[in-house]
């Protein structure tokens, strides 16, 4: 085996996967692909591999193969698998969920702002995963401790909106591959400070940890650090000093939209982490300052909502598109700015 790459990363969106790349040795004898991979991938069960093959997440020379395929010398094998489960026990909690769609393979939830997606340091309870674990524990897919909810992407604690959750290994693997291939359609609504010079545009710049502050992400336009990231935006409505944008993600890096918008000089309204939590554009009069502060108080978080999500269903293989309404705090702030602009 000439090369083997293992890339495991955790982020807000499409980095929740393991990716393997294997070039088969020149002297390799013909061998069924699942048996070949079982010997080479750490902690991967035969069932997980077979589900990956069914989900077309195992490709040889860039073509999906069947379980019966026999590996040949110099074959290039790529595998996309869901991120391995954490060691931390998840405590089921009876927390209400806003479920907008569900079937045997997956479900979609509209996450409220303020809810953390996955248990982590300082947030071990009250998370979306705690709620999902409780909700799914009595379903057929959860018998014998199996079928725990699977995250294929994330959104920030204070970002509201749609998340798709895998209920089976097949769904987890199939959806993870779509996120990895950037074929998932994701649309966000963002209220930003200022008015972009162009009504449509694309922001391209690697996103990675800031050298000055490791808690936030920075944009590296030269690509010397971070990971490749692309955000497309379109102006939906301008309110003079703030603008409602539609943002479509081509990639899904941690804090990508927040970092990209700050980079072009239009931080999210209310985003204290990325410079939008105070008056950025507009007059310095007492009345305007009071107006801005009242608007910030109405929505004490970044004005970002994951509005729509589109993907190919893991079982039916049909494309599905889902949309969500803006939450009340977002609507109130938009109305306030609309009245001000008039």
DOMI-254382 format. One record per atom (N, C-alpha, C): residue in three letters; x, y, z. Coordinates in steps of 0.1 Angstrom, whole numbers, padded with zeros to 4 digits, always signed. Layout:
ALAXYZ
...
This chain:
UNK+0009-0012+0000
UNK+0000+0000+0000
UNK+0009+0012+0000
UNK+0008+0020-0011
UNK+0017+0031-0012
UNK+0014+0043-0003
UNK+0001+0047-0002
UNK-0003+0058+0006
UNK-0015+0055+0014
UNK-0017+0062+0025
UNK-0029+0062+0033
UNK-0030+0075+0040
UNK-0042+0082+0037
UNK-0044+0094+0044
UNK-0057+0093+0052
UNK-0056+0098+0064
UNK-0067+0098+0073
UNK-0070+0112+0078
UNK-0081+0118+0074
UNK-0084+0132+0077
UNK-0097+0132+0086
UNK-0095+0135+0099
UNK-0107+0136+0108
UNK-0108+0150+0113
UNK-0119+0157+0111
UNK-0120+0170+0116
UNK-0134+0173+0121
UNK-0136+0181+0131
UNK-0149+0185+0136
UNK-0151+0199+0134
UNK-0163+0202+0128
UNK-0167+0217+0126
UNK-0181+0218+0127
UNK-0186+0230+0123
UNK-0200+0233+0123
UNK-0208+0225+0113
UNK-0202+0221+0102
UNK-0210+0216+0091
UNK-0204+0203+0085
UNK-0198+0204+0073
UNK-0195+0192+0066
UNK-0182+0185+0069
UNK-0175+0189+0080
UNK-0163+0182+0084
UNK-0165+0171+0094
UNK-0177+0166+0096
UNK-0179+0155+0105
UNK-0178+0142+0098
UNK-0166+0139+0094
UNK-0164+0126+0087
UNK-0150+0121+0088
UNK-0148+0108+0085
UNK-0134+0103+0083
UNK-0133+0101+0068
UNK-0121+0104+0063
UNK-0118+0102+0049
UNK-0106+0094+0048
UNK-0106+0083+0040
UNK-0095+0074+0038
UNK-0091+0074+0023
UNK-0079+0074+0020
UNK-0074+0072+0006
UNK-0063+0062+0006
UNK-0065+0051-0002
UNK-0056+0040-0002
UNK-0052+0037-0016
UNK-0040+0036-0019
UNK-0035+0031-0032
UNK-0030+0017-0030
UNK-0036+0007-0037
UNK-0033-0007-0035
UNK-0019-0010-0040
UNK-0012-0019-0032
UNK+0001-0023-0036
UNK+0001-0030-0049
UNK+0013-0029-0056
UNK+0015-0036-0069
UNK+0013-0051-0068
UNK+0017-0057-0057
UNK+0017-0071-0056
UNK+0004-0077-0049
UNK-0006-0069-0048
UNK-0018-0073-0041
UNK-0026-0083-0049
UNK-0029-0095-0043
UNK-0037-0105-0050
UNK-0052-0101-0050
UNK-0060-0106-0059
UNK-0074-0102-0060
UNK-0081-0106-0047
UNK-0088-0097-0041
UNK-0095-0099-0028
UNK-0107-0090-0027
UNK-0118-0096-0022
UNK-0131-0088-0021
UNK-0128-0076-0013
UNK-0134-0064-0017
UNK-0131-0052-0011
UNK-0134-0050+0004
UNK-0145-0056+0008
UNK-0148-0055+0023
UNK-0137-0062+0031
UNK-0133-0074+0026
UNK-0122-0081+0033
UNK-0109-0074+0033
UNK-0106-0068+0021
UNK-0094-0060+0020
UNK-0094-0048+0030
UNK-0105-0041+0031
UNK-0106-0029+0039
UNK-0106-0032+0054
UNK-0112-0044+0057
UNK-0113-0048+0071
UNK-0099-0049+0078
UNK-0089-0053+0070
UNK-0075-0055+0075
UNK-0068-0041+0076
UNK-0073-0031+0070
UNK-0066-0018+0068
UNK-0072-0006+0076
UNK-0084-0007+0079
UNK-0091+0004+0086
UNK-0092+0001+0101
UNK-0088+0010+0109
UNK-0088+0007+0124
UNK-0103+0009+0129
UNK-0107+0000+0137
UNK-0120+0001+0145
UNK-0132+0002+0136
UNK-0131-0004+0124
UNK-0143-0003+0115
UNK-0149-0017+0113
UNK-0161-0018+0116
UNK-0168-0032+0116
UNK-0172-0035+0101
UNK-0174-0048+0099
UNK-0178-0052+0085
UNK-0191-0046+0082
UNK-0200-0045+0092
UNK-0214-0039+0089
UNK-0212-0025+0085
UNK-0204-0017+0092
UNK-0202-0003+0088
UNK-0196-0002+0074
UNK-0187-0011+0071
UNK-0181-0010+0057
UNK-0191-0014+0047
UNK-0199-0024+0049
UNK-0210-0028+0040
UNK-0220-0017+0038
UNK-0224-0010+0048
UNK-0233+0001+0047
UNK-0226+0013+0039
UNK-0213+0015+0041
UNK-0206+0025+0033
UNK-0206+0022+0018
UNK-0205+0009+0015
UNK-0205+0004+0001
UNK-0219+0006-0005
UNK-0229+0003+0003
UNK-0243+0005-0002
UNK-0246+0019-0004
UNK-0240+0028+0004
UNK-0243+0042+0003
UNK-0234+0049-0007
UNK-0226+0041-0015
UNK-0217+0045-0025
UNK-0206+0055-0020
UNK-0203+0052-0007
UNK-0192+0060-0001
UNK-0179+0054-0002
UNK-0178+0042-0008
UNK-0166+0035-0011
UNK-0165+0035-0026
UNK-0154+0042-0031
UNK-0152+0043-0045
UNK-0138+0038-0049
UNK-0138+0031-0061
UNK-0125+0026-0066
UNK-0123+0033-0079
UNK-0112+0040-0080
UNK-0108+0048-0092
UNK-0120+0058-0095
UNK-0126+0064-0084
UNK-0136+0074-0086
UNK-0150+0069-0090
UNK-0152+0055-0089
UNK-0164+0049-0093
UNK-0170+0041-0081
UNK-0182+0042-0077
UNK-0188+0034-0066
UNK-0187+0019-0070
UNK-0185+0010-0060
UNK-0184-0004-0063
UNK-0193-0012-0054
UNK-0196-0024-0058
UNK-0204-0033-0050
UNK-0195-0041-0040
UNK-0202-0048-0030
UNK-0194-0055-0020
UNK-0186-0066-0027
UNK-0191-0072-0038
UNK-0184-0083-0045
UNK-0172-0078-0053
UNK-0169-0065-0054
UNK-0158-0061-0062
UNK-0145-0066-0056
UNK-0136-0070-0065
UNK-0123-0076-0060
UNK-0112-0065-0063
UNK-0105-0062-0053
UNK-0094-0052-0054
UNK-0083-0057-0062
UNK-0078-0048-0071
UNK-0067-0051-0080
UNK-0055-0042-0077
UNK-0043-0046-0081
UNK-0031-0038-0078
UNK-0033-0024-0084
UNK-0028-0014-0077
UNK-0028+0000-0081
UNK-0042+0006-0081
UNK-0052-0001-0076
UNK-0065+0006-0075
UNK-0064+0018-0065
UNK-0071+0029-0068
UNK-0072+0040-0058
UNK-0086+0039-0051
UNK-0085+0036-0038
UNK-0098+0034-0030
UNK-0099+0047-0021
UNK-0111+0053-0022
UNK-0115+0064-0013
UNK-0127+0060-0005
UNK-0127+0063+0008
UNK-0138+0059+0017
UNK-0142+0071+0025
UNK-0155+0074+0026
UNK-0160+0085+0034
UNK-0169+0078+0044
UNK-0166+0080+0057
UNK-0174+0074+0068
UNK-0177+0085+0078
UNK-0189+0083+0085
UNK-0192+0092+0096
UNK-0182+0093+0107
UNK-0181+0104+0113
UNK-0171+0105+0125
UNK-0174+0095+0135
UNK-0164+0089+0141
UNK-0167+0079+0152
UNK-0174+0085+0164
UNK-0182+0077+0171
UNK-0189+0083+0183
UNK-0179+0087+0194
UNK-0183+0096+0202
UNK-0175+0101+0213
UNK-0176+0090+0224
UNK-0165+0091+0233
UNK-0165+0081+0244
UNK-0175+0086+0255
UNK-0178+0099+0256
UNK-0187+0104+0266
UNK-0201+0098+0265
UNK-0206+0093+0276
UNK-0220+0088+0276
UNK-0229+0100+0275
UNK-0239+0098+0266
UNK-0250+0108+0264
UNK-0262+0105+0273
UNK-0266+0114+0281
UNK-0277+0113+0290
UNK-0290+0117+0283
UNK-0300+0108+0281
UNK-0312+0112+0274
UNK-0320+0122+0283
UNK-0325+0133+0276
UNK-0332+0143+0284
UNK-0345+0146+0276
UNK-0356+0148+0283
UNK-0369+0150+0277
UNK-0370+0165+0274
UNK-0364+0169+0263
UNK-0364+0183+0259
UNK-0372+0184+0246
UNK-0382+0193+0245
UNK-0390+0194+0233
UNK-0382+0197+0220
UNK-0386+0190+0209
UNK-0379+0192+0197
UNK-0389+0197+0186
UNK-0385+0206+0178
UNK-0393+0211+0167
UNK-0389+0202+0154
UNK-0396+0191+0153
UNK-0393+0182+0142
UNK-0402+0185+0130
UNK-0396+0188+0119
UNK-0404+0192+0107
UNK-0405+0181+0097
UNK-0397+0170+0098
UNK-0399+0159+0090
UNK-0392+0147+0096
UNK-0398+0135+0094
UNK-0392+0123+0100
UNK-0396+0111+0092
UNK-0387+0101+0089
UNK-0390+0088+0084
UNK-0381+0078+0090
UNK-0380+0066+0085
UNK-0372+0055+0091
UNK-0357+0058+0091
UNK-0353+0066+0081
UNK-0338+0068+0080
UNK-0333+0081+0086
UNK-0341+0092+0087
UNK-0336+0104+0091
UNK-0347+0113+0097
UNK-0343+0124+0103
UNK-0353+0134+0107
UNK-0346+0148+0106
UNK-0355+0158+0104
UNK-0350+0172+0104
UNK-0356+0179+0115
UNK-0347+0187+0122
UNK-0352+0195+0133
UNK-0349+0210+0130
UNK-0357+0218+0136
UNK-0355+0233+0135
UNK-0350+0237+0149
UNK-0336+0239+0150
UNK-0330+0241+0162
UNK-0332+0256+0167
UNK-0336+0258+0179
UNK-0337+0272+0184
UNK-0323+0278+0187
UNK-0322+0291+0187
UNK-0310+0297+0191
UNK-0308+0295+0206
UNK-0296+0293+0210
UNK-0293+0291+0224
UNK-0291+0276+0228
UNK-0294+0267+0219
UNK-0292+0253+0221
UNK-0279+0248+0215
UNK-0271+0242+0223
UNK-0259+0236+0218
UNK-0262+0223+0211
UNK-0255+0220+0201
UNK-0258+0207+0193
UNK-0253+0195+0200
UNK-0240+0195+0204
UNK-0234+0183+0209
UNK-0228+0185+0223
UNK-0230+0176+0233
UNK-0223+0178+0246
UNK-0208+0180+0244
UNK-0203+0189+0252
UNK-0189+0192+0252
UNK-0186+0199+0265
UNK-0173+0203+0266
UNK-0169+0210+0278
UNK-0178+0222+0281
UNK-0183+0222+0294
UNK-0192+0232+0299
UNK-0206+0231+0294
UNK-0209+0222+0285
UNK-0223+0220+0280
UNK-0226+0205+0279
UNK-0226+0198+0290
UNK-0228+0184+0290
UNK-0243+0180+0289
UNK-0252+0189+0293
UNK-0266+0186+0293
UNK-0273+0197+0285
UNK-0286+0194+0282
UNK-0295+0204+0276
UNK-0292+0206+0261
UNK-0284+0197+0255
UNK-0281+0198+0241
UNK-0290+0191+0232
UNK-0289+0194+0219
UNK-0298+0187+0209
UNK-0296+0172+0209
UNK-0283+0168+0211
UNK-0281+0153+0211
UNK-0287+0147+0223
UNK-0287+0153+0235
UNK-0294+0148+0247
UNK-0309+0146+0244
UNK-0315+0156+0237
UNK-0329+0156+0234
UNK-0332+0145+0224
UNK-0323+0144+0214
UNK-0325+0133+0203
UNK-0324+0119+0209
UNK-0314+0118+0218
UNK-0312+0104+0224
UNK-0325+0100+0232
UNK-0331+0109+0239
UNK-0343+0106+0246
UNK-0355+0103+0236
UNK-0356+0111+0226
UNK-0367+0110+0216
UNK-0366+0096+0209
UNK-0354+0092+0206
UNK-0352+0080+0197
UNK-0351+0067+0205
UNK-0350+0068+0218
UNK-0347+0056+0226
UNK-0358+0045+0225
UNK-0370+0049+0223
UNK-0381+0040+0222
UNK-0385+0035+0208
UNK-0378+0040+0198
UNK-0381+0037+0184
UNK-0374+0023+0181
UNK-0379+0016+0171
UNK-0373+0003+0168
UNK-0358+0004+0165
UNK-0354+0015+0159
UNK-0340+0016+0155
UNK-0331+0017+0167
UNK-0337+0019+0179
UNK-0328+0022+0191
UNK-0328+0010+0200
UNK-0334-0001+0197
UNK-0333-0013+0205
UNK-0319-0018+0207
UNK-0316-0023+0220
UNK-0303-0028+0223
UNK-0292-0018+0222
UNK-0296-0005+0224
UNK-0286+0005+0225
UNK-0281+0010+0211
UNK-0287+0005+0200
UNK-0283+0008+0187
UNK-0291+0020+0182
UNK-0287+0026+0171
UNK-0295+0036+0164
UNK-0295+0049+0171
UNK-0284+0052+0178
UNK-0283+0066+0184
UNK-0283+0077+0174
UNK-0288+0088+0177
UNK-0288+0099+0167
UNK-0275+0102+0161
UNK-0274+0104+0148
UNK-0261+0107+0142
UNK-0260+0121+0136
UNK-0250+0128+0141
UNK-0248+0142+0135
UNK-0240+0141+0123
UNK-0245+0147+0112
UNK-0237+0148+0100
UNK-0232+0162+0098
UNK-0238+0172+0105
UNK-0233+0186+0104
UNK-0238+0193+0117
UNK-0233+0205+0119
UNK-0237+0212+0131
UNK-0240+0227+0127
UNK-0246+0234+0136
UNK-0247+0248+0135
UNK-0244+0254+0149
UNK-0239+0266+0150
UNK-0235+0272+0163
UNK-0247+0272+0173
UNK-0243+0273+0186
UNK-0253+0274+0196
UNK-0263+0286+0194
UNK-0258+0297+0190
UNK-0267+0309+0188
UNK-0271+0311+0174
UNK-0269+0301+0166
UNK-0275+0301+0152
UNK-0287+0292+0152
UNK-0298+0297+0147
UNK-0311+0289+0146
UNK-0312+0282+0133
UNK-0321+0272+0132
UNK-0324+0267+0119
UNK-0322+0252+0117
UNK-0322+0247+0105
UNK-0324+0233+0101
UNK-0311+0225+0103
UNK-0314+0213+0108
UNK-0303+0203+0109
UNK-0309+0189+0105
UNK-0302+0181+0097
UNK-0306+0168+0093
UNK-0299+0158+0102
UNK-0306+0149+0108
UNK-0301+0139+0117
UNK-0303+0125+0111
UNK-0292+0117+0111
UNK-0293+0103+0106
UNK-0297+0094+0117
UNK-0307+0085+0114
UNK-0312+0075+0124
UNK-0306+0061+0121
UNK-0300+0059+0110
UNK-0294+0046+0107
UNK-0279+0048+0102
UNK-0272+0037+0103
UNK-0258+0038+0097
UNK-0258+0041+0083
UNK-0267+0035+0075
UNK-0268+0038+0061
UNK-0270+0053+0058
UNK-0280+0059+0065
UNK-0283+0073+0064
UNK-0271+0082+0068
UNK-0264+0078+0079
UNK-0253+0085+0084
UNK-0242+0086+0073
UNK-0239+0074+0067
UNK-0228+0073+0058
UNK-0232+0080+0045
UNK-0244+0079+0040
UNK-0248+0085+0027
UNK-0249+0100+0028
UNK-0254+0105+0039
UNK-0254+0119+0041
UNK-0240+0125+0043
UNK-0232+0118+0051
UNK-0218+0123+0053
UNK-0211+0125+0039
UNK-0213+0115+0030
UNK-0207+0116+0017
UNK-0211+0128+0010
UNK-0224+0132+0011
UNK-0229+0144+0004
UNK-0223+0156+0009
UNK-0222+0157+0023
UNK-0215+0169+0029
UNK-0201+0169+0024
UNK-0194+0158+0024
UNK-0180+0158+0020
UNK-0178+0162+0005
UNK-0188+0158-0003
UNK-0187+0162-0017
UNK-0193+0176-0020
UNK-0198+0183-0010
UNK-0204+0196-0011
UNK-0216+0196-0020
UNK-0223+0185-0020
UNK-0235+0185-0029
UNK-0248+0188-0021
UNK-0247+0190-0008
UNK-0258+0195+0000
UNK-0261+0209-0003
UNK-0274+0213-0004
UNK-0278+0227-0007
UNK-0281+0233+0007
UNK-0274+0243+0011
UNK-0276+0250+0024
UNK-0278+0265+0022
UNK-0289+0270+0026
UNK-0292+0284+0025
UNK-0294+0290+0039
UNK-0287+0301+0042
UNK-0288+0308+0055
UNK-0293+0322+0052
UNK-0301+0328+0061
UNK-0304+0342+0061
UNK-0296+0349+0072
UNK-0289+0360+0068
UNK-0280+0367+0076
UNK-0283+0382+0076
UNK-0285+0388+0087
UNK-0286+0403+0088
UNK-0272+0408+0092
UNK-0267+0417+0083
UNK-0253+0421+0084
UNK-0253+0437+0086
UNK-0242+0441+0091
UNK-0240+0456+0092
UNK-0235+0461+0078
UNK-0241+0473+0074
UNK-0237+0479+0062
UNK-0244+0473+0050
UNK-0240+0478+0038
UNK-0246+0474+0026
UNK-0235+0470+0016
UNK-0234+0457+0012
UNK-0223+0453+0003
UNK-0224+0461-0010
UNK-0212+0464-0016
UNK-0212+0472-0028
UNK-0218+0464-0040
UNK-0217+0451-0040
UNK-0223+0443-0050
UNK-0236+0436-0045
UNK-0246+0434-0053
UNK-0258+0427-0048
UNK-0256+0412-0047
UNK-0247+0407-0055
UNK-0243+0393-0054
UNK-0228+0392-0053
UNK-0223+0381-0047
UNK-0209+0380-0046
UNK-0205+0366-0041
UNK-0192+0364-0041
UNK-0186+0351-0036
UNK-0174+0355-0027
UNK-0174+0350-0015
UNK-0163+0352-0006
UNK-0155+0339-0006
UNK-0142+0340-0010
UNK-0133+0329-0010
UNK-0121+0332-0001
UNK-0118+0323+0008
UNK-0107+0325+0017
UNK-0106+0314+0027
UNK-0094+0309+0029
UNK-0093+0298+0039
UNK-0097+0302+0052
UNK-0104+0294+0060
UNK-0108+0297+0073
UNK-0101+0287+0083
UNK-0095+0293+0093
UNK-0088+0285+0103
UNK-0087+0293+0116
UNK-0082+0287+0127
UNK-0081+0293+0140
UNK-0072+0306+0139
UNK-0077+0316+0146
UNK-0070+0328+0146
UNK-0057+0327+0154
UNK-0046+0333+0149
UNK-0034+0332+0156
UNK-0034+0341+0169
UNK-0042+0352+0169
UNK-0043+0361+0180
UNK-0053+0355+0191
UNK-0063+0348+0187
UNK-0073+0343+0196
UNK-0078+0330+0191
UNK-0074+0319+0198
UNK-0077+0305+0193
UNK-0092+0302+0195
UNK-0100+0310+0201
UNK-0114+0308+0203
UNK-0122+0312+0191
UNK-0116+0319+0182
UNK-0124+0324+0170
UNK-0116+0320+0157
UNK-0123+0321+0146
UNK-0118+0317+0133
UNK-0114+0330+0126
UNK-0103+0329+0118
UNK-0099+0340+0109
UNK-0098+0335+0095
UNK-0098+0345+0086
UNK-0098+0342+0071
UNK-0083+0345+0066
UNK-0078+0335+0059
UNK-0065+0336+0053
UNK-0066+0335+0038
UNK-0067+0347+0032
UNK-0070+0348+0017
UNK-0059+0342+0009
UNK-0047+0341+0014
UNK-0036+0336+0006
UNK-0035+0320+0007
UNK-0044+0315+0016
UNK-0044+0300+0018
UNK-0032+0295+0025
UNK-0025+0303+0033
UNK-0013+0298+0040
UNK-0017+0291+0053
UNK-0029+0292+0057
UNK-0034+0285+0069
UNK-0049+0282+0067
UNK-0054+0273+0076
UNK-0069+0270+0075
UNK-0072+0261+0064
UNK-0086+0260+0061
UNK-0091+0252+0051
UNK-0099+0260+0041
UNK-0098+0255+0028
UNK-0105+0262+0017
UNK-0120+0264+0021
UNK-0125+0276+0019
UNK-0139+0279+0022
UNK-0145+0289+0012
UNK-0157+0286+0008
UNK-0164+0295-0002
UNK-0178+0297+0003
UNK-0182+0310+0003
UNK-0196+0314+0007
UNK-0201+0323-0004
UNK-0213+0320-0009
UNK-0219+0328-0019
UNK-0230+0337-0012
UNK-0232+0349-0016
UNK-0242+0357-0010
UNK-0250+0365-0020
UNK-0262+0369-0016
UNK-0271+0377-0024
UNK-0279+0387-0015
UNK-0279+0399-0019
UNK-0287+0409-0011
UNK-0302+0407-0013
UNK-0309+0405-0002
UNK-0324+0403-0003
UNK-0331+0416+0000
UNK-0326+0424+0009
UNK-0332+0437+0012
UNK-0322+0446+0020
UNK-0321+0458+0017
UNK-0313+0468+0024
UNK-0322+0477+0033
UNK-0317+0479+0045
UNK-0324+0488+0054
UNK-0316+0500+0058
UNK-0307+0504+0049
UNK-0299+0516+0051
UNK-0286+0513+0057
UNK-0286+0509+0070
UNK-0274+0507+0077
UNK-0272+0492+0080
UNK-0281+0484+0077
UNK-0280+0469+0078
UNK-0286+0463+0065
UNK-0283+0450+0062
UNK-0288+0444+0050
UNK-0291+0429+0053
UNK-0302+0425+0048
UNK-0305+0410+0049
UNK-0299+0403+0037
UNK-0291+0393+0040
UNK-0284+0385+0029
UNK-0289+0371+0029
UNK-0289+0365+0017
UNK-0290+0351+0016
UNK-0276+0346+0013
UNK-0272+0336+0022
UNK-0259+0330+0021
UNK-0260+0315+0017
UNK-0253+0311+0007
UNK-0252+0297+0004
UNK-0238+0291+0006
UNK-0237+0281+0013
UNK-0224+0275+0016
UNK-0220+0265+0005
UNK-0208+0267+0000
UNK-0202+0257-0008
UNK-0194+0247+0000
UNK-0188+0253+0010
UNK-0181+0245+0020
UNK-0187+0247+0034
UNK-0183+0241+0044
UNK-0189+0243+0057
UNK-0179+0243+0069
UNK-0171+0253+0069
UNK-0161+0253+0079
UNK-0166+0259+0092
UNK-0159+0257+0103
UNK-0164+0263+0116
UNK-0165+0278+0115
UNK-0176+0283+0118
UNK-0179+0298+0118
UNK-0176+0304+0105
UNK-0178+0297+0094
UNK-0175+0301+0081
UNK-0182+0314+0077
UNK-0195+0315+0078
UNK-0203+0327+0074
UNK-0199+0338+0083
UNK-0197+0336+0096
UNK-0194+0347+0105
UNK-0181+0353+0102
UNK-0171+0344+0100
UNK-0157+0349+0097
UNK-0156+0355+0083
UNK-0163+0350+0073
UNK-0162+0355+0060
UNK-0169+0369+0059
UNK-0180+0371+0066
UNK-0187+0384+0065
UNK-0179+0394+0073
UNK-0173+0391+0084
UNK-0164+0400+0091
UNK-0153+0404+0081
UNK-0147+0394+0074
UNK-0136+0397+0065
UNK-0139+0407+0055
UNK-0151+0407+0049
UNK-0155+0417+0039
UNK-0160+0430+0045
UNK-0160+0431+0058
UNK-0164+0444+0064
UNK-0179+0445+0068
UNK-0186+0433+0068
UNK-0200+0433+0071
UNK-0203+0422+0081
UNK-0199+0424+0094
UNK-0202+0414+0104
UNK-0216+0412+0106
UNK-0220+0401+0111
UNK-0234+0398+0115
UNK-0239+0407+0126
UNK-0251+0412+0124
UNK-0257+0420+0134
UNK-0259+0412+0147
UNK-0254+0417+0158
UNK-0255+0410+0171
UNK-0244+0400+0174
UNK-0234+0399+0165
UNK-0224+0389+0166
UNK-0212+0395+0174
UNK-0213+0394+0187
UNK-0202+0400+0196
UNK-0189+0394+0194
UNK-0188+0381+0190
UNK-0175+0375+0188
UNK-0168+0380+0176
UNK-0175+0384+0165
UNK-0169+0388+0153
UNK-0172+0403+0150
UNK-0174+0411+0160
UNK-0174+0425+0158
UNK-0187+0431+0154
UNK-0198+0424+0156
UNK-0211+0429+0152
UNK-0221+0432+0163
UNK-0216+0432+0176
UNK-0224+0433+0187
UNK-0226+0447+0192
UNK-0222+0457+0184
UNK-0224+0471+0187
UNK-0227+0479+0175
UNK-0229+0492+0176
UNK-0231+0500+0164
UNK-0219+0500+0155
UNK-0221+0496+0143
UNK-0210+0495+0133
UNK-0211+0505+0122
UNK-0223+0506+0117
UNK-0226+0516+0106
UNK-0238+0525+0110
UNK-0237+0538+0107
UNK-0248+0547+0109
UNK-0244+0559+0117
UNK-0254+0567+0121
UNK-0251+0580+0127
UNK-0247+0578+0142
UNK-0241+0588+0147
UNK-0236+0588+0161
UNK-0246+0596+0170
UNK-0258+0598+0166
UNK-0268+0605+0174
UNK-0273+0597+0185
UNK-0277+0603+0196
UNK-0282+0596+0207
UNK-0294+0587+0204
UNK-0303+0593+0196
UNK-0315+0586+0192
UNK-0312+0573+0184
UNK-0303+0574+0175
UNK-0299+0562+0166
UNK-0292+0552+0175
UNK-0283+0556+0184
UNK-0276+0547+0193
UNK-0286+0539+0202
UNK-0297+0547+0206
UNK-0307+0540+0214
UNK-0315+0530+0206
UNK-0318+0534+0194
UNK-0325+0525+0185
UNK-0317+0512+0182
UNK-0304+0513+0180
UNK-0296+0501+0177
UNK-0295+0493+0189
UNK-0293+0499+0201
UNK-0293+0491+0213
UNK-0306+0483+0216
UNK-0317+0490+0213
UNK-0330+0483+0215
UNK-0331+0471+0205
UNK-0326+0473+0193
UNK-0326+0462+0183
UNK-0317+0450+0188
UNK-0305+0454+0193
UNK-0296+0443+0198
UNK-0302+0436+0210
UNK-0310+0443+0218
UNK-0316+0437+0230
UNK-0327+0427+0225
UNK-0334+0430+0214
UNK-0344+0421+0209
UNK-0338+0408+0205
UNK-0326+0408+0200
UNK-0320+0396+0194
UNK-0305+0395+0200
UNK-0304+0391+0212
UNK-0290+0391+0218
UNK-0282+0379+0214
UNK-0280+0378+0200
UNK-0272+0367+0194
UNK-0269+0371+0180
UNK-0261+0364+0173
UNK-0258+0367+0159
UNK-0271+0364+0151
UNK-0274+0374+0141
UNK-0286+0373+0133
UNK-0283+0363+0121
UNK-0283+0350+0124
UNK-0280+0340+0114
UNK-0290+0328+0116
UNK-0296+0324+0105
UNK-0306+0314+0105
UNK-0304+0304+0094
UNK-0303+0291+0097
UNK-0301+0281+0086
UNK-0315+0278+0081
UNK-0318+0285+0070
UNK-0332+0285+0065
UNK-0336+0273+0057
UNK-0328+0268+0048
UNK-0332+0257+0040
UNK-0321+0247+0038
UNK-0325+0235+0035
UNK-0316+0223+0034
UNK-0321+0214+0023
UNK-0312+0210+0014
UNK-0316+0201+0003
UNK-0306+0190+0002
UNK-0310+0178+0000
UNK-0301+0166-0001
UNK-0308+0155-0008
UNK-0301+0145-0012
UNK-0306+0132-0017
UNK-0309+0123-0006
UNK-0321+0117-0006
UNK-0325+0108+0005
UNK-0317+0095+0004
UNK-0312+0091+0016
UNK-0303+0079+0015
UNK-0309+0066+0011
UNK-0323+0065+0012
UNK-0329+0053+0008
UNK-0336+0054-0005
UNK-0344+0064-0007
UNK-0352+0066-0019
UNK-0343+0071-0031
UNK-0332+0078-0027
UNK-0323+0084-0037
UNK-0330+0096-0044
UNK-0340+0101-0038
UNK-0347+0113-0044
UNK-0343+0125-0037
UNK-0342+0136-0045
UNK-0338+0149-0039
UNK-0349+0155-0031
UNK-0346+0160-0018
UNK-0356+0165-0009
UNK-0351+0179-0005
UNK-0361+0189-0005
UNK-0358+0202-0001
UNK-0367+0207+0010
UNK-0361+0213+0021
UNK-0369+0217+0032
UNK-0366+0232+0035
UNK-0376+0239+0040
UNK-0375+0253+0043
UNK-0381+0255+0057
UNK-0376+0266+0063
UNK-0381+0269+0077
UNK-0384+0284+0078
UNK-0393+0288+0087
UNK-0396+0302+0089
UNK-0385+0308+0098
UNK-0384+0321+0097
UNK-0374+0328+0105
UNK-0380+0328+0120
UNK-0372+0327+0130
UNK-0377+0327+0144
UNK-0381+0341+0147
UNK-0389+0342+0158
UNK-0396+0354+0162
UNK-0386+0365+0165
UNK-0375+0363+0171
UNK-0365+0374+0174
UNK-0360+0380+0161
UNK-0357+0371+0151
UNK-0352+0376+0138
UNK-0363+0384+0131
UNK-0375+0380+0132
UNK-0386+0387+0125
UNK-0388+0401+0132
UNK-0387+0401+0145
UNK-0389+0414+0152
UNK-0378+0424+0149
UNK-0366+0420+0148
UNK-0355+0429+0144
UNK-0356+0434+0130
UNK-0360+0425+0121
UNK-0362+0429+0107
UNK-0373+0440+0106
UNK-0384+0437+0113
UNK-0395+0447+0113
UNK-0391+0460+0119
UNK-0383+0460+0129
UNK-0378+0472+0135
UNK-0370+0480+0126
UNK-0361+0473+0119
UNK-0352+0480+0109
UNK-0360+0485+0097
UNK-0370+0478+0093
UNK-0379+0482+0082
UNK-0386+0494+0085
UNK-0392+0495+0097
UNK-0399+0508+0101
UNK-0389+0519+0102
UNK-0377+0517+0107
UNK-0367+0527+0108
UNK-0363+0532+0094
UNK-0361+0523+0084
UNK-0357+0527+0071
UNK-0368+0535+0063
UNK-0381+0532+0067
UNK-0392+0539+0060
UNK-0392+0554+0066
